[in-house]
Amino acid sequence: NVRLAYDRQISHKSAFGGGFDITYDGTVEGQVRVSELRGDTLDVSNIDYWSVGVFGGYTLIVDRFEVPIQLGYYVLRKEIPGQTPNLYQRLGLNWYFLKNTHVGIQIRFYDFGKADWIEWTLGQQWHWG
């Protein structure tokens, strides 16, 4: 998963922003096999393992910790019967162990409560202007 984001800090405890998720999903092959057992015929190419999502959200900032709360939507991904919805949410915790570098864990979920991915993160922050 690669995430490109822009956040605008509006106070010492709050930031708003958005960005893009580019995700490789190795479960596509298994989903296609299940669909074929149901009688569906699907063609899969290498690009079908990738998805692109856009997201926006709020980040609570407390000292060297951040709590991102995000809402996203897959704009590009292989349509497979029975897959998770295109709307997803993310909740996480980041810790800045250096001034501009953090580690963290996020949970990407759907239907506001069903976990789909656990994301371990290593991030770098750049300041513009």
SULZINOR-V851887 format. One record per backbone hydrogen bond with DSSP energy under -0.5 kcal/mol. NH is the residue of the N-H (numbers start at 0). CO is the residue of the C=O. E is the energy in kcal/mol with one decimal. If there is no record, write none. Layout:
# SULZINOR-V851887
nh-><NH,NH>
co-><CO,CO>
e-><E,E>
This chain:
# SULZINOR-V851887
nh-><1,3,4,5,7,8,9,10,14,15,16,17,18,19,20,21,22,22,24,24,25,27,28,30,31,32,33,34,35,36,37,38,39,41,47,48,49,50,51,52,53,54,55,56,57,58,59,60,61,61,64,65,66,67,68,69,70,71,72,73,74,74,75,77,79,82,87,88,89,90,91,92,93,94,95,96,96,97,100,101,102,103,104,105,106,107,107,108,108,109,112,113,114,115,116,118,118,119,120,122,124>
co-><21,19,2,17,15,6,13,13,58,7,56,5,54,3,52,1,20,50,22,48,23,24,25,26,27,28,29,30,31,32,33,35,34,39,44,45,46,22,75,20,72,18,70,16,68,14,66,12,59,64,61,93,59,65,57,89,55,87,53,85,51,72,51,47,77,79,71,108,69,106,67,104,65,102,63,94,100,100,97,122,94,120,92,118,90,105,116,88,106,113,109,109,112,107,107,105,116,117,103,101,99>
e-><-2.8,-2.4,-0.5,-2.9,-3.6,-0.6,-1.9,-1.6,-1.6,-2.1,-2.1,-2.1,-2.3,-2.7,-2.7,-2.8,-0.5,-2.5,-0.5,-3.7,-0.6,-1.3,-0.5,-2.4,-2.5,-2.1,-2.1,-2.1,-2.4,-1.9,-1.2,-1.2,-2.4,-0.5,-1.2,-1.3,-1.6,-2.3,-2.7,-2.5,-2.4,-2.2,-2.2,-2.6,-2.4,-2.8,-2.0,-2.6,-0.5,-2.6,-2.4,-2.2,-2.5,-0.5,-3.0,-2.8,-2.8,-3.6,-2.6,-2.3,-2.2,-0.6,-1.9,-0.5,-0.6,-1.9,-2.6,-3.3,-2.3,-1.8,-1.7,-2.3,-2.7,-3.2,-3.1,-0.9,-1.0,-1.6,-0.6,-2.2,-2.1,-1.9,-2.1,-2.6,-2.8,-0.5,-2.3,-2.7,-0.5,-2.3,-1.2,-2.5,-0.7,-2.9,-2.3,-3.4,-0.5,-0.6,-2.8,-2.8,-2.6>
